[in-house]
Amino acid sequence: MDGNKVRKLRKFYEMTIDDLSEKSGFTSSYISQIERNIIEPSLSALSKICKVLNVSPYYFLDESSNVVVTRKEDRQRFWIPENNMELEFLIHVGNEHKNKMKVAVYKSSLNSGKWESEKFIIIDSDKCVIILKGKLIANFTDYNEIIEEGDSIYICSNVPHKLFNPSEGKTEFICITSPATY
């Protein structure tokens, strides 16, 4: 268990160690030892602390981080030469977080007159495309949708589609897939 999480939550709620000890029924010394990782509380003690801090015991027992920060300089980029297209993943796609990631978010651009793929794409994920600059044609098997700067389109999983840039310049967009696809 990570006692630092107890301290962070206690401070988040603007509680002193004395406040938490009074509300949980434990001594200040006991709470302090938990926060400093000197002792591990029993499950019943943890349950009482969790009740005061309004969290599940799992919050304290999960050793991995539930927050993933990706700095701009650490973003992963993949080049797709056949489409002259780069994908810049806005959320890190490393193995250490893959089981937790429910979405993949990437930024991409498509040059004028280019397709995202020559063939229809069929993925087992829902996909949302948000146009940052330019416009795209979302080509489906039986019709097209034109999406322009500021527009978005939501494509359900397993719907055959491909994107085309009909504009004069490069089109920039963000794509979100769920569950995450890489």
MARLUM-800315 format. One line per field, with one value per residue: x, y, z of N, C-alpha, C in turn; residue number from 1; residue in three letters. Coordinates in pm, whole numbers, plus 32768, in hexadecimal, padded with zeros to 4 digits. Example, Ala and Ser with C-alpha at 12.3 -4.5 7.8 and 13.67 -1.06 7.14 Angstrom:
// MARLUM-800315
n.c1 8527;8505
n.c2 7DC7;7F1F
n.c3 830C;82C4
ca.c1 84CE;8557
ca.c2 7E3E;7F96
ca.c3 830C;82CA
c.c1 8528;850A
c.c2 7EB6;8003
c.c3 830C;8313
nr 1;2
rest ALA;SER
END
This chain:
// MARLUM-800315
n.c1 8054;802B;8080;80A6;7FD5;7F02;7F4F;7F4D;7E3B;7DC8;7E31;7DC4;7CB9;7CD8;7D16;7DA1;7E94;7E33;7D21;7CD9;7D17;7C64;7B6A;7B7C;7BAE;7CA6;7DF3;7EBC;7FC7;7FBF;7F44;8007;80E1;807E;806A;8178;81D2;822B;819A;80A4;7F4D;7E44;7D44;7C47;7C83;7CDE;7BF4;7B55;7BE5;7BCD;7ABC;7AA6;7B41;7AB8;7AE5;7B2B;7BC0;7C63;7CDB;7DBA;7E4A;7E91;7FAE;8009;8010;7EF5;7EE4;7F53;8046;80AA;81B0;81E8;82DD;830D;825F;81F9;8247;81DC;8229;8180;81D3;815B;8075;80D3;80C8;80BD;8099;805B;8066;7FA6;7F86;8050;80B6;812D;8186;8165;8079;7FB5;7EE3;7E39;7DE5;7CD3;7C9B;7D2C;7DE1;7E32;7EE5;7ED8;7F2C;7EC4;7F2A;7ED3;7DEB;7E18;7DD7;7D7C;7D93;7DAD;7CFE;7BC3;7BA7;7B7B;7B3C;7B3D;7ADA;7A43;7A50;7AB3;7AD1;7B63;7B6C;7C75;7CEB;7CA6;7BF4;7B43;7AD5;7A06;79F3;7909;7881;7794;775F;77D1;7860;789A;7985;79E6;7AD0;7ACC;79F3;7978;7977;78DA;791D;789A;790C;7992;792B;7959;7A3C;7AEA;7BCC;7BE9;7CA5;7C27;7C6D;7D38;7E1C;7EDD;7E2E;7DE5;7DA8;7D0F;7CFF;7C3D;7C29;7B68;7B2E;7C91;7D60;7E85
n.c2 7F8A;80E4;81DC;82E8;8332;8341;8422;84E6;84EB;8531;8632;86A6;86B5;8773;872C;86FB;8620;85EA;861F;854F;8472;8491;847A;837A;82DA;8289;82AF;83DA;83A2;82A0;82D0;8378;82C5;8214;82C1;82F5;8207;814E;8095;7F9E;7FBB;7EEF;7E3D;7E84;7F71;800A;8017;80BD;81AD;81DD;820D;8305;83A0;8380;82C0;8192;806A;7FF6;80C7;810A;8020;7FEA;7FEB;805C;8180;8250;831F;83A4;8462;8503;85A2;86A6;868F;8583;84F1;83E5;83A2;832F;82D7;82B3;824C;8205;829C;8394;8401;8466;83E9;846A;840D;847E;8427;835E;8220;8144;7FFC;7FE5;8063;8003;7F4A;7FE3;80B1;8131;81BE;8233;8347;8414;8500;8570;85AB;85E8;85F3;86C7;863F;8538;83EC;8359;824C;8165;8091;8033;806C;7F9B;7F89;7EFE;7FB6;80DD;821B;8369;8490;85CB;86FA;87D2;8886;88DE;87F6;86BC;85A0;84AA;8372;827E;8133;815D;8270;83CB;84A9;85FB;869B;87B5;88B7;88C8;881F;86D8;8573;8443;82F5;81BC;807C;7F84;7FEF;8016;80FD;821D;8330;8466;8575;8687;878D;88B4;88D6;8841;876C;876B;869B;8609;84C7;83DD;82A4;8198;805D;808C;8090;802B
n.c3 8000;7FBD;8085;8053;7FB2;8064;80F9;802A;7FE0;80D6;80F7;8013;805B;8115;821D;835E;83F9;84F3;84CC;8419;84B8;858C;8506;849F;8575;85CC;8658;863D;861D;85B0;84B5;8447;8434;8375;8297;826D;8215;82CF;835A;82FD;82DA;8367;82AF;8313;8398;82C2;8232;82D7;82C7;81B7;81A5;8224;8174;808E;7FBC;7F03;7F90;7ED3;7E4C;7EE8;7EE1;7DDE;7D30;7C47;7B76;7B43;7A9F;7976;78EB;77CA;7748;765B;75CF;75ED;7557;7486;7337;71FC;70B5;6F86;6E65;6D68;6D5E;6D86;6E89;6FDE;7128;7262;739E;74A3;75A0;7663;75EC;7665;76E4;77FA;7840;779D;77DD;7874;77D5;7732;7657;7523;74BA;73B8;72ED;71A1;7048;6EFC;6DB6;6C9D;6BB7;6C02;6C84;6DBD;6DC3;6CB8;6CA7;6D3F;6E9A;6FAB;70F1;723B;72F4;7377;72D9;72DD;722B;721F;7182;7161;70B3;6F67;6E8F;6E75;6DBB;6E25;6DBE;6D8A;6D50;6CC1;6CB6;6CE2;6DD7;6E13;6ED3;6F80;6FF1;714E;7160;71C0;71AA;71F9;71EC;71F5;7275;7194;70A6;6F56;6ECF;6E46;6E3C;6D8B;6D09;6C78;6C5F;6C0D;6CA8;6DB6;6E95;6FEA;7102;7228;72AC;735A;73EA;746C;74F8;7538;7418;7374
ca.c1 8000;8077;8053;80A7;7F4F;7EB1;7F77;7F1E;7DAA;7DAC;7E4E;7D62;7C41;7D02;7D0C;7E1E;7E9D;7DD7;7C98;7CC4;7D1A;7BE7;7AFA;7B8B;7BB5;7D2F;7E49;7F09;8044;7FA0;7F30;808A;8131;8047;8091;8209;81EC;826F;8144;8035;7ED4;7DF3;7CD8;7BDA;7CB2;7CDF;7B67;7B29;7C29;7B90;7A37;7ABA;7B79;7A58;7B22;7B2E;7C44;7CB2;7D28;7E39;7E90;7EBF;8035;8027;7FD8;7E78;7EEE;7FC2;8064;8105;81E7;81EE;835A;8311;81F9;822A;821F;81EB;821F;8143;8207;8103;8010;8119;8078;80F9;8040;809B;8011;7F9F;7F8F;80BA;8081;8189;814D;8145;7FF3;7F5A;7E6D;7DDF;7DB9;7C54;7C97;7DA7;7DCC;7EA3;7ED6;7F0D;7F0F;7EB7;7F49;7E6C;7DD8;7E43;7D7F;7DB3;7DB1;7D6E;7C91;7B6E;7BDA;7B17;7B7D;7AE3;7AD9;7A01;7AB4;7A85;7B32;7B49;7BBB;7CB6;7D09;7C85;7B7A;7B51;7A5F;79FE;79B7;78D1;7864;7721;7750;7840;7845;7903;799B;7A3E;7B13;7A76;7991;79A5;7925;78E5;7909;788F;7969;7978;78EF;79C0;7A4A;7B6E;7BCA;7C2B;7CB5;7C08;7C92;7DB6;7E8C;7EE2;7DC3;7E13;7D38;7D28;7CAF;7C2F;7BEC;7B49;7BA9;7D0A;7D9C;7F0C
ca.c2 8000;8160;823B;836F;834D;836C;84AD;853E;84FB;857C;86C0;86D3;86D7;87D9;86F1;86E2;8596;85E3;8616;84C7;8411;84A0;8448;82EB;8293;825C;8317;8429;8359;8230;830A;83A8;8250;81E3;831F;82EB;817E;8104;8022;7F83;7FA8;7E78;7E5C;7ECA;7FFA;804B;8030;8133;8222;81F2;8247;8393;83E1;836D;8275;8100;8037;7FD8;813F;8105;7FA3;7FEB;8024;80A3;8207;825C;8399;839D;84E4;84F9;8624;86BD;865C;84F1;84B1;8385;83C3;82C3;8305;8253;827F;81F3;8306;8410;842B;844F;83E3;8497;83E1;84E4;83DD;82F9;819B;80E0;7F80;7FEE;809A;7FD0;7F09;8048;8110;8111;820B;825F;83CD;843F;8572;854B;8607;85A5;8652;86E0;85D7;84B6;8398;831E;81C3;814A;8032;8054;8045;7F61;7F71;7ED1;8024;8157;827D;83F3;84E4;8659;8745;884A;88E1;88A3;87A4;8632;8554;8424;831F;8200;80DF;818A;8302;841B;8519;8662;86D5;8829;88EA;88D5;87B2;8654;8503;83CC;827F;8145;800F;7F2A;8033;802F;818B;8253;83C2;84A4;8606;86C7;881B;88DC;88C8;87D1;8768;8739;8668;85B2;844D;8396;8221;8152;804F;80BB;8042;805D
ca.c3 8000;7FB5;80EA;801B;7F7D;80D7;8114;7FBD;7FEC;8150;80DA;7FB0;80A8;8176;82A2;83A6;8429;8565;8496;83E5;8527;85D6;84B7;8484;85F3;85E5;8690;85DD;8607;8556;8430;841A;840E;82F5;822D;8256;81EA;8339;8376;82A2;832A;834C;8252;8359;83AF;823F;8210;8322;828C;8134;81BA;8242;80FE;8021;7F4E;7F10;7FBA;7E5B;7E2C;7F30;7EC6;7D53;7D2F;7BCB;7B6C;7AF9;7A50;7916;78AF;775A;7725;75CB;7598;75FC;7503;7423;72AE;719C;702B;6F2B;6DE6;6CF4;6D61;6DA5;6EFC;7061;719B;72DE;740C;750C;761D;7657;75D0;7699;771B;7888;7853;7736;7815;78AE;776F;76F2;75DB;74E2;7486;7367;7292;7120;6FDA;6E7B;6D4B;6C39;6B54;6C36;6CD3;6E37;6D97;6C36;6CC1;6DB1;6F1D;7005;7173;72A5;7355;734E;72AE;72D3;71E3;7233;711F;7198;7044;6EE5;6E8B;6E49;6D93;6E60;6D57;6DBA;6CDC;6C73;6CB3;6D16;6E30;6E10;6F58;6F70;7068;71C2;7160;71EA;717D;724C;7199;724B;7253;7124;7033;6EF2;6EAF;6E2A;6E3C;6D18;6D14;6BF8;6C63;6BCD;6D04;6E13;6EFA;706B;7150;729A;72A5;73DA;73D9;74E9;7546;74F7;73AD;7353
c.c1 8058;803C;8053;801E;7EF0;7ECE;7F40;7E88;7D84;7DC3;7DED;7CE2;7C5E;7CEF;7D99;7E21;7E3D;7D46;7C7B;7CC1;7C97;7B71;7B02;7B92;7C3F;7D81;7E91;7F8B;802F;7F91;7FB6;80E2;8101;8077;8126;8233;823D;821F;80D9;7FB8;7E90;7D85;7C65;7C04;7CB2;7C51;7B32;7B67;7BEC;7B07;7A43;7AE9;7B25;7A97;7B18;7BB8;7C9F;7D0A;7DB2;7E8B;7EC7;7F45;8053;7FE0;7F57;7E73;7F68;7FD2;80C7;8131;81F7;826B;8365;82AA;8239;81F2;823B;81D4;81E4;8167;81A7;8095;804E;80D8;80C2;808B;8091;803E;8019;7FA3;7FF3;807E;80DE;8142;8122;80B8;7F8B;7EDB;7E0A;7DA2;7D39;7C45;7D24;7D87;7E48;7E7D;7F16;7EEF;7F0E;7ECD;7ED7;7E66;7DFF;7DD5;7DC7;7DDE;7D6C;7CF5;7C3E;7BAD;7B66;7B60;7B13;7AE1;7A82;7A6D;7A73;7AF4;7B06;7BA5;7BF0;7CCB;7CEA;7C00;7B9B;7ACC;7A6A;79AF;798B;78A9;77F3;770B;77CD;780C;78B9;790D;7A07;7A77;7AB0;7A0B;79CF;7946;7942;78C1;7908;78ED;7934;792C;7960;79C4;7AD9;7B60;7C1B;7C33;7C9C;7C3A;7D1A;7E2E;7E82;7E6E;7DFC;7D9A;7D69;7CCA;7CB1;7BEC;7BD6;7AFF;7C22;7D39;7E22;7F3C
c.c2 807C;81C7;82CB;8395;8379;8400;850C;8555;854B;8611;86FA;8700;873C;87A9;86E7;864D;8584;85D6;8587;8461;8418;8461;83B1;8298;825C;82CF;8361;83E2;82E7;8263;8338;8334;8213;823C;8316;825E;812E;8087;8016;7F71;7F23;7E9F;7EA6;7F5B;8049;8070;80AC;81B3;8244;8233;82DE;83DE;83CB;832B;81DF;80D6;8019;804F;8139;8089;7F9B;8034;8073;812A;8203;82DA;838C;8426;84CD;8586;862D;867E;85C3;84A8;8456;83AA;834B;82F9;8294;8280;8273;825F;8390;8452;8409;8449;840D;8472;8446;84A8;836D;826E;812B;806B;7F8D;8023;805E;7F92;7F6C;80A3;80DF;815A;821F;82E8;83F4;84B4;8549;85B8;85B7;860E;865B;866D;854B;8472;836C;828F;81AE;80ED;8064;801D;800E;7F42;7F4C;7F36;8094;81BE;8306;8443;8575;86A7;87C4;88B3;8899;8859;871A;8600;84CC;83D0;829A;81AE;8114;8222;8345;8484;857B;869D;8740;8855;8903;8868;8734;85EC;848C;8354;8205;80D7;7FBB;7F69;804F;80C4;81AB;82EA;83F7;853A;8646;8758;8834;88C3;884A;87DC;8728;870E;8618;853C;8409;8311;81E0;80D1;8075;805A;8080;801F
c.c3 8000;8016;80B9;7FE3;7FED;80F3;80AA;7FC6;8067;8138;8073;7FF6;8116;8206;82DF;83CB;849F;8535;8467;8456;8575;858A;849F;8504;8613;861E;861F;85BA;85A3;84C7;83F6;83EB;838A;8283;820C;822E;824F;835C;830A;82F7;8309;82E9;8296;8375;832D;8216;8258;82EA;8205;8140;81D3;81C4;807F;7FA5;7F6B;7F44;7F43;7E34;7E6D;7F0E;7E38;7D4D;7CB0;7BC9;7B1A;7AA6;79F6;78D7;783F;7735;768D;758D;75A0;75A5;749D;739A;7254;7111;6FD6;6E9D;6D70;6CED;6D78;6E1F;6F7E;70CB;7215;7350;747E;7597;7607;7646;75FF;76DA;77AD;78A2;77F5;776E;7850;7844;772B;766D;75A5;74A7;7436;730E;720F;70BB;6F5A;6E0F;6CE7;6BD4;6B82;6C86;6D51;6E19;6D11;6C46;6D36;6E30;6F6E;7087;71DA;7317;731E;7333;72A3;7290;71F4;71D6;7160;712C;6FC2;6EE7;6E57;6E12;6DD6;6DFE;6D95;6D3F;6C86;6C72;6CEC;6D78;6E24;6E9C;6F4B;6FF7;70D9;71CD;719A;71B2;71D7;71F6;71F4;721B;71DF;70B0;6FCF;6ECD;6E86;6E1C;6DC7;6D2F;6C8B;6BF0;6C23;6C27;6D59;6E76;6F79;70BD;71C7;728E;732D;73BD;7461;74C9;74F3;748C;738C;72D3
nr 1;2;3;4;5;6;7;8;9;10;11;12;13;14;15;16;17;18;19;20;21;22;23;24;25;26;27;28;29;30;31;32;33;34;35;36;37;38;39;40;41;42;43;44;45;46;47;48;49;50;51;52;53;54;55;56;57;58;59;60;61;62;63;64;65;66;67;68;69;70;71;72;73;74;75;76;77;78;79;80;81;82;83;84;85;86;87;88;89;90;91;92;93;94;95;96;97;98;99;100;101;102;103;104;105;106;107;108;109;110;111;112;113;114;115;116;117;118;119;120;121;122;123;124;125;126;127;128;129;130;131;132;133;134;135;136;137;138;139;140;141;142;143;144;145;146;147;148;149;150;151;152;153;154;155;156;157;158;159;160;161;162;163;164;165;166;167;168;169;170;171;172;173;174;175;176;177;178;179;180;181;182
rest MET;ASP;GLY;ASN;LYS;VAL;ARG;LYS;LEU;ARG;LYS;PHE;TYR;GLU;MET;THR;ILE;ASP;ASP;LEU;SER;GLU;LYS;SER;GLY;PHE;THR;SER;SER;TYR;ILE;SER;GLN;ILE;GLU;ARG;ASN;ILE;ILE;GLU;PRO;SER;LEU;SER;ALA;LEU;SER;LYS;ILE;CYS;LYS;VAL;LEU;ASN;VAL;SER;PRO;TYR;TYR;PHE;LEU;ASP;GLU;SER;SER;ASN;VAL;VAL;VAL;THR;ARG;LYS;GLU;ASP;ARG;GLN;ARG;PHE;TRP;ILE;PRO;GLU;ASN;ASN;MET;GLU;LEU;GLU;PHE;LEU;ILE;HIS;VAL;GLY;ASN;GLU;HIS;LYS;ASN;LYS;MET;LYS;VAL;ALA;VAL;TYR;LYS;SER;SER;LEU;ASN;SER;GLY;LYS;TRP;GLU;SER;GLU;LYS;PHE;ILE;ILE;ILE;ASP;SER;ASP;LYS;CYS;VAL;ILE;ILE;LEU;LYS;GLY;LYS;LEU;ILE;ALA;ASN;PHE;THR;ASP;TYR;ASN;GLU;ILE;ILE;GLU;GLU;GLY;ASP;SER;ILE;TYR;ILE;CYS;SER;ASN;VAL;PRO;HIS;LYS;LEU;PHE;ASN;PRO;SER;GLU;GLY;LYS;THR;GLU;PHE;ILE;CYS;ILE;THR;SER;PRO;ALA;THR;TYR
END
